[in-house]
Amino acid sequence: MDQYEQFWHDGFMVLDTGLSEKTIDHLIKNVKPFWQDKKPHGSGYHDSNRVQDAWYSVPEVKQVATHPLIVDTLRKLYGRTPLPFQTLNFKKGTGQRPHADSIHFNSEPFGLMCGVWVALEDVSVDQGPLVYYPGSQQLGEINFEDAQLDADYKYYPQYEDYIESVIKLHNYTPQYGIVKKGQAIIWSANILHGGAPQIKSELTRYSQVTHYL
Ligand SMILES: O=C(O)CCC(=O)C(=O)O
């Protein structure tokens, strides 16, 4: 199996972006004010850990989102020109419970969306790495109706409970994004994933997720 076939089999791929230390360090320096209090121009919701759409204000965020190797890899995987449509920059682990991104944004036809998570520093288990469940992208699309819930954001915790029950039912094995600075994890829209709890809360876990259609 080549790495492209492997992606469709497992739902993810690890890629060395070759991004320079200098670019990554500038990126972090330039996003820092937004983690503190500022809000980037044109951005959506953000808090002290999550800065949405910093690419409006920080050229290096846009540089990562449009990095030729990432764009080219997505083009080969999906057979179409990828369109980055959102960036998220995290300072720490998210501790997000498992979900599929297709619950947040979707494509027609289903399955064209993907996320690319780039480590902006070396990531260990102590920092709350990305966690994902290989093979789970092969399940059909799971929405609120499947979990017998009304499609209302107030039921999101129950959706997460349902996803956990699906993971147990299928006995999926978690895999953790223990990767090096500059490595990327590409995940397909439907893979179940989240953030592992951060064991050492004093540590950072600088990362960028770009979502593509
Ligand atoms: O970075 C993480 O810990 C999780 C990110 C995530 O689940 C997402 O962006 O959908």
PDBQT file of the ligand as one rigid body, heavy atoms in Angstrom, charges set to zero:
ROOT
HETATM    1  O1  LIG A 301      -5.793  20.016  18.459  1.00  0.00    +0.000 OA
HETATM    2  C1  LIG A 301      -6.535  19.293  19.107  1.00  0.00    +0.000 C 
HETATM    3  O2  LIG A 301      -6.270  18.910  20.265  1.00  0.00    +0.000 OA
HETATM    4  C2  LIG A 301      -7.862  18.851  18.532  1.00  0.00    +0.000 C 
HETATM    5  C3  LIG A 301      -8.269  19.685  17.362  1.00  0.00    +0.000 C 
HETATM    6  C4  LIG A 301      -9.573  19.251  16.799  1.00  0.00    +0.000 C 
HETATM    7  O3  LIG A 301     -10.148  18.289  17.214  1.00  0.00    +0.000 OA
HETATM    8  C5  LIG A 301     -10.180  19.982  15.695  1.00  0.00    +0.000 C 
HETATM    9  O4  LIG A 301      -9.681  21.055  15.295  1.00  0.00    +0.000 OA
HETATM   10  O5  LIG A 301     -11.203  19.496  15.164  1.00  0.00    +0.000 OA
ENDROOT
TORSDOF 0
